[in-house]
Amino acid sequence: MGQLAAKLKTAGFLVALPSVAWSRTRYLDRDFDSAMTDIDTAVQRLKSQGATTIVVAGQSMGANAALGYGARRNGLAGVLALAPGHIPEDQNYQDRLGHAYKQAQTAVDAGQGDKVSGYPDINQGRKKTVSMTAKTYVSWFSPNGPAHMPNNTAQLKPGTALLWMVGTKDNMFKRGEAYAFANAPANPKNAYVVIDGASHRNTPMKGAAKVIQWLKGL
């Protein structure tokens, strides 16, 4: 995303690349809805620099969060969902995690939502244990929670266009438009873009020219 941001700046766009709750250095230190304020701060910074048309972009879990933001905030011109990831609503995903969100929900219900514990996570097929509060885990990993991408896509605010970009070497590619993109409210500027040969990791860079073209068309 840093390389994409550089290309966008060269093309004349104002760009903010903030440290956010799902970034590698902070990984899920806030629940989903609270994490939206990280984007609020970046949006206000851009507006203070003169930006009048706001688009929120993200890659992988960042795309999930960008869709969540678009479903919760008015006034966005667009959302860029680049190599979207994190699918808590998927049954196979939950099976691999052992439905650990239920354990976290039990802690929340018992008034221990702020207790930090180790919970399972999967990132592009690699399973690991991450430490976070029970309420944070529930918010990001519950199958019916706020990180449900198809639901958030369906709830994008009126006037917010969606660019969904996925590479042919990304596991998300197999899900096709029907997984979530087709849920988006009708907008003539919505676009589902496939990048031939791109992986989950390099889709933003391989698709940079198409991103710039789409942005200029808003």
Secondary structure, 3 states (H helix, E strand, C coil): CHHHHHHHHHCCCCCCCCCCCCCCCCCCCCCHHHHHHHHHHHHHHHHHCCCCCCEEEEEEHHHHHHHHHHHHCCCCCEEEEEEECCCCCCHHHHHHHCCHHHHHHHHHHCCCCCCEEEEEEEECCEEEEEEEEHHHHHHHHCCCCCCCHHHHHHCCCCCCEEEEEEECCCHHHHHCHHHCHHHCCCCCCCEEEEECCCCCCCHHHHCHHHHHHHHHCC
